[in-house]
Amino acid sequence: MISLARRPAPIALLLGALAACGFAPLDWWPLTLACFAAWMWLVRRATSLKQALWLGWVFGVGHFTINDNWFQHAFDFQDKMPPLLGYAAPLALALYLAVYPALAAGFAWRLRGERANAGYVLGFGAAWIASEWLRSVMFTGYAWDPLGVIWVPVQPVASLAAWIGTYALSGLTVALAGALLLLRRPLTWAGAGLGLALLLGAQAFSYTPPAGKAAVDAPRLVVVQPNVSQDQRGESDGELLLRKLSALSGVPGTAPRLLLWPEGVVRDFIEDGYPTYAYGFQASPYYIRRRMAALLGPSDMLLTGGTALQFDRNGNVTTATNSVFAIDPAARIVGRYDKAHLVPYGEYLPMPWLLKPLGLARLVPGDMDFADGPGPRNLTLPGFGAIGVQICYEIIFSGQVIDRARRPRLLFNPSNDAWFGKWGPPQHLAQARMRAIEEGLPIVRATPNGISAVIAADGRLIATVPHEKAGAIEVAIPAPAPPTLFSRTGNWATLLIALLLAGAAVAFRRQRR
């Protein structure tokens, strides 16, 4: 490793970029562990706090530029935002996000010794937990791909999230990578072996859904993926899109069906009571709902993404909400959920007083920002009970996805991943699987062009429709698990792990002194 120290900044940049390959779609998680270990070695050898912060920031620039490369594709669908700007967007975002690894590196450097030691490694793990949590809340938060998500393909390790949450699992992952620096010591070999045994043994404590076939009349899910690309969503009358959705929705049977349509495909307004001008040339909302209700049997229900408008006293549109509507067989809207965690630059433009004069606009076409909803809420559907809803981006926020006062039986996550190229959809799916593990709830994803999926309460994939394929899933509604520890405590469990790691780090440091 001596040669690494001669050019630490370029090496840190490269290590950060390679570490991003541990996430979907590549899932090269051993490479991520090796890159984090080498980076932690570089940080410990820094000659000053300033250099440690610099190496942390450079690592973060490489890491987030590669991990968020899918962000470029979002600029291909908005005339007011030049597509060429998209190639600079992942780097620009990474320049900000890299602040958080820099903070973790600076804290850990303070705990360094003459040689790599347990205090340094554990302190780095604690600092990483704090940095990921800060990233998830600062400036409305950007929680995409915390490090713990690399374990989704390794279910025995990922199942730990049911106890401590994803951010704490990220901290333990950093500590595991740092332990590679200590393996020359026999005691560390024993500790590493014990840690590996605990990680693999975690599967014994995770929930495994009961085996067996569902009853013939058990409620079923029908998840529809019409394979509609982003540039097809502008169909003026919505007729083609409605036909595609209808053709894949199947026919009623003896069992009640919960029909699930994606975000961003139903383009027409389906609520009654708007001023006439708001509907433009579209068909009446009742007619559109009748078309949808014709697909339903007497015990079926439909959940579909859509847009709701809000008006002032004079009947002028003030704002809109990104919503999910519940429609019954009589074509009535019996519930609505409004997205609460909006995407900055996607669904609203931050600092419009500065950015609009520069000619910048939201990535979602239109001149009106969306309004945010009240937060996690359930839709109570006859015959199906409480169904939680998290629209698209909302599902990535650990500990913020369910109504804790009233636990739902499953979470519906309609999403429009047609913006995000090849890397974004599998990354989004992996994060939804982590939410299923944390909360012990099945999660159902419906997207316009993939990846749609039904996820079991332990994070396993029950069924999927591949990316850029049209299709539908029909399965019995998966059973929820008993409430997990994390579902009861939320990120307080994460805080406890961070404090334990930090306390142990300080204790090791004092002992060495």
C-alpha positions as CSV (number, residue, x, y, z in Angstrom):
1,M,0.0,0.0,0.0
2,I,3.0,2.3,0.3
3,S,2.7,3.3,-3.4
4,L,-0.9,4.4,-2.7
5,A,0.3,7.2,-0.4
6,R,2.3,9.0,-3.1
7,R,-0.7,10.2,-5.0
8,P,-3.5,9.9,-2.4
9,A,-6.1,12.2,-4.0
10,P,-6.3,10.6,-7.5
11,I,-6.2,7.2,-5.8
12,A,-9.1,8.2,-3.5
13,L,-11.1,9.4,-6.5
14,L,-10.6,6.1,-8.2
15,L,-11.4,4.1,-5.1
16,G,-14.7,6.0,-4.7
17,A,-15.7,5.4,-8.3
18,L,-14.9,1.6,-8.0
19,A,-16.7,1.4,-4.7
20,A,-19.9,2.4,-6.5
21,C,-19.8,-0.9,-8.4
22,G,-21.1,-2.7,-5.3
23,F,-24.6,-1.4,-5.9
24,A,-27.1,-2.6,-8.4
25,P,-27.0,-3.4,-11.2
26,L,-23.4,-4.7,-10.9
27,D,-23.6,-5.9,-7.2
28,W,-19.8,-6.3,-6.9
29,W,-19.9,-5.8,-3.1
30,P,-16.5,-7.4,-2.4
31,L,-14.9,-4.7,-4.5
32,T,-16.7,-2.1,-2.5
33,L,-15.3,-3.5,0.8
34,A,-11.8,-3.6,-0.6
35,C,-12.1,0.0,-1.9
36,F,-13.4,1.3,1.4
37,A,-10.5,-0.5,3.3
38,A,-7.9,1.1,1.0
39,W,-9.5,4.5,1.3
40,M,-9.6,4.3,5.1
41,W,-5.9,3.4,5.0
42,L,-5.3,6.6,3.0
43,V,-7.3,8.7,5.3
44,R,-5.4,7.4,8.4
45,R,-2.1,8.3,6.8
46,A,-3.2,11.9,6.1
47,T,-0.8,14.4,7.6
48,S,-3.5,16.9,8.7
49,L,-7.2,17.2,9.2
50,K,-7.4,19.3,6.1
51,Q,-5.9,16.5,4.0
52,A,-8.2,13.9,5.6
53,L,-11.2,16.0,4.7
54,W,-9.9,16.5,1.2
55,L,-9.4,12.7,0.7
56,G,-12.9,12.1,2.0
57,W,-14.4,14.7,-0.4
58,V,-12.5,13.4,-3.4
59,F,-13.6,9.8,-2.6
60,G,-17.2,11.0,-2.4
61,V,-16.9,12.8,-5.8
62,G,-15.8,9.6,-7.5
63,H,-18.3,7.5,-5.6
64,F,-21.5,9.6,-6.2
65,T,-20.6,10.5,-9.8
66,I,-20.6,6.9,-10.8
67,N,-23.4,5.8,-8.5
68,D,-25.8,8.6,-9.8
69,N,-24.9,8.3,-13.4
70,W,-28.5,7.5,-14.2
71,F,-29.3,11.2,-13.3
72,Q,-28.1,12.2,-16.7
73,H,-31.1,10.7,-18.5
74,A,-33.6,12.9,-16.6
75,F,-32.5,15.8,-18.8
76,D,-33.5,14.1,-22.0
77,F,-37.3,14.8,-21.6
78,Q,-37.6,18.5,-20.8
79,D,-37.1,21.1,-23.6
80,K,-36.3,23.9,-21.1
81,M,-33.4,21.9,-19.7
82,P,-30.7,21.1,-22.4
83,P,-29.8,17.4,-22.5
84,L,-26.1,18.3,-22.6
85,L,-26.5,19.7,-19.1
86,G,-27.4,16.1,-18.0
87,Y,-23.8,15.0,-18.5
88,A,-22.6,17.5,-15.9
89,A,-25.5,16.9,-13.5
90,P,-24.1,13.7,-11.8
91,L,-20.8,15.4,-11.2
92,A,-22.5,18.6,-9.9
93,L,-24.6,16.6,-7.5
94,A,-21.5,14.6,-6.4
95,L,-19.6,17.8,-5.6
96,Y,-22.2,18.5,-2.9
97,L,-22.8,14.9,-1.7
98,A,-19.1,14.4,-1.2
99,V,-19.3,16.7,1.8
100,Y,-20.7,13.8,3.8
101,P,-17.9,11.3,3.3
102,A,-15.5,14.2,4.0
103,L,-17.1,14.7,7.4
104,A,-16.9,11.0,8.2
105,A,-13.2,11.0,7.2
106,G,-12.4,14.0,9.3
107,F,-14.0,12.6,12.4
108,A,-12.3,9.2,12.0
109,W,-8.9,10.9,11.4
110,R,-9.1,12.4,14.9
111,L,-9.2,8.9,16.3
112,R,-6.2,7.6,14.3
113,G,-3.1,6.1,15.9
114,E,0.4,5.4,14.7
115,R,-1.0,2.2,13.2
116,A,-4.5,1.2,12.2
117,N,-6.4,0.3,15.4
118,A,-9.9,-0.7,16.4
119,G,-10.7,2.7,17.7
120,Y,-10.1,4.2,14.3
121,V,-12.2,1.6,12.5
122,L,-15.1,1.8,14.9
123,G,-15.1,5.6,14.9
124,F,-15.2,5.5,11.1
125,G,-18.3,3.3,11.3
126,A,-20.0,5.7,13.7
127,A,-19.1,8.7,11.7
128,W,-20.4,7.0,8.5
129,I,-23.8,6.4,10.1
130,A,-24.0,10.0,11.1
131,S,-23.0,11.2,7.7
132,E,-25.6,9.1,5.9
133,W,-28.3,10.2,8.2
134,L,-27.4,13.8,7.6
135,R,-27.4,13.3,3.9
136,S,-31.0,11.9,4.2
137,V,-32.3,15.0,6.0
138,M,-30.3,18.1,4.9
139,F,-32.0,20.3,2.3
140,T,-35.0,17.9,2.2
141,G,-32.6,15.0,2.0
142,Y,-31.0,12.8,-0.7
143,A,-30.9,9.3,0.7
144,W,-30.2,7.4,-2.5
145,D,-28.1,4.3,-2.0
146,P,-26.8,4.2,1.5
147,L,-23.9,1.8,1.7
148,G,-25.9,-0.9,3.5
149,V,-27.9,-1.5,0.3
150,I,-25.0,-3.4,-1.2
151,W,-26.1,-6.3,1.0
152,V,-29.4,-6.8,-0.7
153,P,-28.1,-9.8,-2.8
154,V,-26.7,-11.3,0.5
155,Q,-29.9,-11.9,2.4
156,P,-28.4,-13.1,5.7
157,V,-26.6,-9.8,6.0
158,A,-29.4,-7.6,4.7
159,S,-31.8,-9.1,7.2
160,L,-29.9,-7.2,10.0
161,A,-31.7,-4.1,8.7
162,A,-34.9,-5.5,10.4
163,W,-33.2,-4.9,13.7
164,I,-31.0,-1.8,13.3
165,G,-32.0,-0.2,10.0
166,T,-30.0,0.5,6.8
167,Y,-27.9,3.4,8.0
168,A,-26.6,1.4,11.0
169,L,-25.9,-1.5,8.6
170,S,-23.9,0.9,6.5
171,G,-21.8,1.8,9.6
172,L,-21.1,-1.9,10.3
173,T,-20.1,-2.3,6.7
174,V,-17.5,0.4,7.0
175,A,-16.3,-1.2,10.2
176,L,-16.1,-4.6,8.4
177,A,-14.1,-3.0,5.6
178,G,-11.8,-1.3,8.1
179,A,-11.2,-4.6,9.9
180,L,-9.3,-5.7,6.7
181,L,-6.6,-3.3,7.8
182,L,-6.2,-5.2,11.1
183,L,-6.1,-8.8,9.9
184,R,-2.4,-9.1,10.6
185,R,-3.2,-9.6,14.3
186,P,-4.5,-13.0,15.6
187,L,-7.1,-11.4,17.9
188,T,-8.5,-9.5,14.9
189,W,-8.7,-12.7,12.9
190,A,-10.8,-14.2,15.7
191,G,-13.0,-11.1,15.9
192,A,-13.5,-11.0,12.1
193,G,-14.5,-14.7,12.2
194,L,-17.0,-14.0,15.0
195,G,-18.4,-11.0,13.1
196,L,-18.8,-13.0,9.9
197,A,-20.5,-15.8,11.9
198,L,-22.9,-13.3,13.4
199,L,-23.7,-11.7,10.0
200,L,-24.4,-15.1,8.4
201,G,-26.3,-16.3,11.5
202,A,-28.6,-13.3,11.3
203,Q,-30.7,-15.2,8.9
204,A,-31.8,-17.4,11.7
205,F,-33.4,-14.5,13.4
206,S,-35.0,-13.0,10.3
207,Y,-38.6,-13.6,9.3
208,T,-39.4,-16.3,6.8
209,P,-42.9,-16.2,5.3
210,P,-44.9,-19.4,5.8
211,A,-44.9,-21.9,3.0
212,G,-48.0,-23.2,1.4
213,K,-50.5,-22.2,-1.3
214,A,-53.0,-19.4,-0.8
215,A,-56.7,-20.2,-0.8
216,V,-58.4,-20.0,-4.2
217,D,-60.6,-17.1,-3.0
218,A,-57.7,-15.2,-1.2
219,P,-57.3,-11.6,-2.3
220,R,-54.8,-11.1,-5.1
221,L,-52.6,-8.4,-6.5
222,V,-52.5,-7.5,-10.2
223,V,-49.5,-5.2,-11.0
224,V,-49.5,-3.7,-14.5
225,Q,-46.4,-2.5,-16.4
226,P,-47.4,-1.1,-19.9
227,N,-43.8,-0.4,-21.0
228,V,-44.4,3.2,-21.7
229,S,-41.2,5.2,-22.1
230,Q,-40.9,8.8,-20.8
231,D,-41.3,10.4,-24.3
232,Q,-44.7,8.5,-24.8
233,R,-46.3,10.0,-21.7
234,G,-47.4,13.1,-23.6
235,E,-50.3,11.5,-25.4
236,S,-52.8,14.3,-25.6
237,D,-56.0,12.3,-24.9
238,G,-54.6,9.4,-22.9
239,E,-56.5,6.9,-25.0
240,L,-53.5,4.9,-26.1
241,L,-52.2,4.7,-22.6
242,L,-55.5,3.7,-21.1
243,R,-55.8,1.0,-23.7
244,K,-52.4,-0.4,-22.8
245,L,-53.2,-0.4,-19.1
246,S,-56.6,-2.0,-19.7
247,A,-55.2,-4.8,-22.0
248,L,-52.8,-6.0,-19.2
249,S,-55.2,-5.7,-16.3
250,G,-56.8,-9.1,-16.8
251,V,-60.4,-10.0,-16.0
252,P,-62.3,-10.4,-12.7
253,G,-62.4,-13.8,-11.1
254,T,-63.7,-15.4,-7.9
255,A,-61.0,-13.8,-5.7
256,P,-61.0,-10.1,-4.9
257,R,-58.3,-8.3,-6.9
258,L,-56.3,-5.2,-6.0
259,L,-55.3,-3.7,-9.4
260,L,-52.2,-1.6,-9.3
261,W,-51.2,0.9,-12.0
262,P,-48.0,3.0,-12.1
263,E,-47.2,6.6,-11.5
264,G,-47.2,9.0,-14.4
265,V,-49.2,7.0,-16.9
266,V,-52.8,8.2,-16.3
267,R,-52.5,11.7,-17.8
268,D,-56.1,13.0,-17.6
269,F,-57.6,14.5,-14.5
270,I,-60.1,12.0,-13.0
271,E,-61.5,14.0,-10.1
272,D,-64.9,15.7,-10.5
273,G,-65.6,19.3,-9.6
274,Y,-62.9,21.2,-11.4
275,P,-63.7,24.3,-13.4
276,T,-64.5,23.4,-17.0
277,Y,-61.4,25.1,-18.3
278,A,-59.2,22.7,-16.3
279,Y,-60.3,19.7,-18.2
280,G,-59.4,21.1,-21.6
281,F,-60.2,18.7,-24.4
282,Q,-60.1,15.5,-22.4
283,A,-63.0,13.3,-21.8
284,S,-65.1,13.8,-18.7
285,P,-63.5,12.5,-15.5
286,Y,-66.5,10.3,-14.8
287,Y,-66.2,8.7,-18.3
288,I,-62.5,7.9,-17.7
289,R,-63.3,6.4,-14.3
290,R,-66.1,4.3,-15.8
291,R,-63.5,2.9,-18.3
292,M,-61.3,2.0,-15.3
293,A,-64.1,0.6,-13.2
294,A,-65.2,-1.6,-16.1
295,L,-62.1,-3.7,-15.5
296,L,-63.1,-4.4,-11.9
297,G,-65.2,-7.2,-10.5
298,P,-67.7,-6.5,-7.6
299,S,-65.0,-7.1,-5.0
300,D,-62.1,-5.5,-6.8
301,M,-60.3,-2.2,-6.3
302,L,-57.9,-0.1,-8.4
303,L,-55.0,2.1,-7.2
304,T,-53.6,4.3,-9.9
305,G,-51.2,7.2,-10.0
306,G,-52.5,10.6,-11.2
307,T,-52.5,14.3,-10.7
308,A,-54.8,16.4,-8.5
309,L,-55.3,20.1,-8.9
310,Q,-55.9,22.7,-6.2
311,F,-57.7,26.0,-6.7
312,D,-58.2,29.3,-5.0
313,R,-61.6,30.9,-4.2
314,N,-61.7,32.4,-7.7
315,G,-61.3,29.0,-9.4
316,N,-57.8,29.6,-10.5
317,V,-55.3,26.7,-10.3
318,T,-52.8,27.3,-7.5
319,T,-50.9,24.1,-7.5
320,A,-51.0,20.3,-8.1
321,T,-50.2,17.1,-6.2
322,N,-48.7,13.9,-7.3
323,S,-51.3,11.5,-6.1
324,V,-52.6,7.9,-5.9
325,F,-56.4,7.4,-6.3
326,A,-58.4,4.5,-5.1
327,I,-61.3,3.7,-7.4
328,D,-64.1,1.2,-6.6
329,P,-66.3,-0.8,-9.0
330,A,-68.9,2.0,-9.0
331,A,-66.3,4.4,-10.5
332,R,-66.1,6.4,-7.3
333,I,-62.9,7.8,-5.9
334,V,-62.8,6.4,-2.4
335,G,-59.4,7.6,-1.3
336,R,-56.4,9.7,-2.3
337,Y,-52.8,9.9,-1.1
338,D,-50.7,12.9,-2.0
339,K,-46.9,12.5,-2.3
340,A,-45.2,14.2,0.7
341,H,-41.4,13.9,-0.1
342,L,-41.1,15.7,-3.4
343,V,-38.0,15.6,-5.7
344,P,-36.1,18.9,-5.8
345,Y,-35.6,20.0,-9.4
346,G,-38.0,17.2,-10.4
347,E,-41.3,18.2,-8.9
348,Y,-40.4,21.6,-7.6
349,L,-37.7,24.1,-8.4
350,P,-35.7,25.3,-5.3
351,M,-34.8,28.9,-5.2
352,P,-37.0,29.9,-8.1
353,W,-36.0,33.6,-7.6
354,L,-32.5,32.7,-8.6
355,L,-32.9,29.8,-11.0
356,K,-35.8,30.9,-13.2
357,P,-34.0,34.1,-14.4
358,L,-31.1,31.8,-15.4
359,G,-33.5,29.9,-17.7
360,L,-33.6,26.7,-15.5
361,A,-36.8,24.7,-14.9
362,R,-38.0,21.6,-13.3
363,L,-37.2,18.3,-15.0
364,V,-40.9,17.3,-15.0
365,P,-42.6,19.2,-17.9
366,G,-44.9,22.0,-16.8
367,D,-44.7,25.5,-15.3
368,M,-46.3,24.7,-11.9
369,D,-44.6,23.2,-8.9
370,F,-46.2,20.4,-7.0
371,A,-47.4,20.8,-3.4
372,D,-46.4,18.3,-0.8
373,G,-48.8,16.0,1.1
374,P,-49.1,15.4,4.9
375,G,-46.8,12.4,5.1
376,P,-47.2,8.6,5.3
377,R,-50.9,7.7,5.3
378,N,-52.9,4.6,4.6
379,L,-55.7,4.1,2.2
380,T,-58.4,1.8,3.8
381,L,-59.9,-0.3,1.0
382,P,-63.0,-2.5,1.6
383,G,-61.9,-6.2,1.5
384,F,-58.2,-5.3,1.6
385,G,-57.7,-3.3,4.7
386,A,-55.0,-0.6,5.3
387,I,-52.7,-0.1,2.3
388,G,-49.7,2.2,2.8
389,V,-48.6,4.3,-0.1
390,Q,-45.2,5.7,-1.0
391,I,-44.8,7.3,-4.4
392,C,-41.5,6.8,-6.3
393,Y,-38.7,8.7,-4.5
394,E,-40.4,8.5,-1.1
395,I,-39.5,4.8,-0.7
396,I,-35.7,5.5,-0.3
397,F,-36.1,7.2,3.1
398,S,-35.3,4.7,5.8
399,G,-37.7,5.0,8.8
400,Q,-40.1,7.4,7.0
401,V,-42.3,5.2,4.9
402,I,-45.2,4.0,7.1
403,D,-47.9,5.4,9.4
404,R,-46.5,4.1,12.7
405,A,-49.8,4.7,14.5
406,R,-51.6,2.3,12.1
407,R,-49.4,-0.3,10.5
408,P,-50.6,-1.2,7.0
409,R,-50.7,-4.8,5.6
410,L,-48.5,-3.8,2.6
411,L,-46.9,-0.8,1.0
412,F,-47.7,0.3,-2.6
413,N,-44.8,2.1,-4.3
414,P,-46.0,3.4,-7.8
415,S,-43.0,4.9,-9.5
416,N,-41.9,6.4,-12.8
417,D,-38.4,5.1,-13.4
418,A,-38.6,5.8,-17.1
419,W,-36.4,8.8,-16.5
420,F,-33.4,6.9,-15.1
421,G,-31.7,4.8,-17.8
422,K,-30.3,1.4,-17.0
423,W,-28.8,1.9,-13.5
424,G,-31.6,3.8,-11.8
425,P,-34.4,1.2,-11.9
426,P,-32.4,-1.7,-10.3
427,Q,-31.0,0.6,-7.7
428,H,-34.5,1.9,-6.9
429,L,-35.8,-1.7,-6.6
430,A,-32.9,-2.7,-4.2
431,Q,-33.8,0.2,-1.9
432,A,-37.4,-0.8,-1.9
433,R,-36.3,-4.3,-0.8
434,M,-34.4,-2.8,2.1
435,R,-37.6,-1.0,3.2
436,A,-39.5,-4.3,3.1
437,I,-36.8,-5.9,5.4
438,E,-36.8,-2.9,7.8
439,E,-40.5,-2.7,8.2
440,G,-41.4,-6.4,7.8
441,L,-44.0,-5.5,5.1
442,P,-44.5,-6.6,1.5
443,I,-43.9,-3.9,-1.0
444,V,-45.4,-3.7,-4.5
445,R,-43.8,-1.6,-7.2
446,A,-45.7,-0.6,-10.3
447,T,-43.7,1.3,-12.9
448,P,-44.4,2.4,-16.6
449,N,-41.4,0.5,-18.0
450,G,-39.8,-1.4,-15.2
451,I,-38.8,-2.8,-12.9
452,S,-42.2,-3.7,-11.4
453,A,-42.1,-6.2,-8.6
454,V,-43.8,-7.8,-5.7
455,I,-41.4,-8.0,-2.7
456,A,-42.0,-10.3,0.3
457,A,-41.7,-9.0,3.8
458,D,-38.2,-10.4,4.1
459,G,-37.0,-8.6,1.0
460,R,-37.2,-11.5,-1.4
461,L,-38.5,-11.0,-4.9
462,I,-41.7,-12.9,-5.4
463,A,-42.3,-11.8,-9.0
464,T,-41.0,-9.1,-11.4
465,V,-41.6,-7.7,-14.8
466,P,-38.2,-6.9,-16.4
467,H,-37.0,-3.5,-17.4
468,E,-38.5,-2.3,-20.7
469,K,-40.9,-5.1,-21.1
470,A,-44.7,-5.0,-21.0
471,G,-46.4,-7.4,-18.7
472,A,-48.4,-8.0,-15.5
473,I,-48.0,-9.9,-12.3
474,E,-50.9,-11.7,-10.6
475,V,-50.1,-13.2,-7.2
476,A,-51.8,-13.7,-3.8
477,I,-51.2,-10.8,-1.5
478,P,-48.1,-11.7,0.5
479,A,-48.4,-11.9,4.3
480,P,-46.7,-9.2,6.4
481,A,-44.2,-10.2,9.0
482,P,-44.6,-9.5,12.7
483,P,-43.5,-5.9,13.5
484,T,-39.7,-5.8,13.4
485,L,-37.5,-4.0,16.0
486,F,-36.8,-1.3,13.5
487,S,-40.5,-0.8,12.6
488,R,-41.0,-0.1,16.3
489,T,-38.0,2.1,17.0
490,G,-37.2,3.7,13.6
491,N,-33.9,5.4,13.4
492,W,-33.5,5.5,17.2
493,A,-32.0,2.0,16.7
494,T,-29.6,3.5,14.2
495,L,-28.6,6.2,16.7
496,L,-28.0,3.5,19.4
497,I,-25.6,1.6,17.1
498,A,-23.8,4.9,16.2
499,L,-23.4,5.7,19.9
500,L,-22.1,2.2,20.7
501,L,-19.6,2.4,18.0
502,A,-18.4,5.9,18.9
503,G,-18.2,4.9,22.6
504,A,-16.1,1.8,21.8
505,A,-13.9,3.9,19.6
506,V,-13.2,6.5,22.3
507,A,-12.6,3.7,24.9
508,F,-10.0,2.0,22.6
509,R,-8.3,5.3,22.0
510,R,-8.0,6.0,25.7
511,Q,-6.8,2.5,26.4
512,R,-4.0,2.8,23.9
513,R,-2.9,6.1,25.5
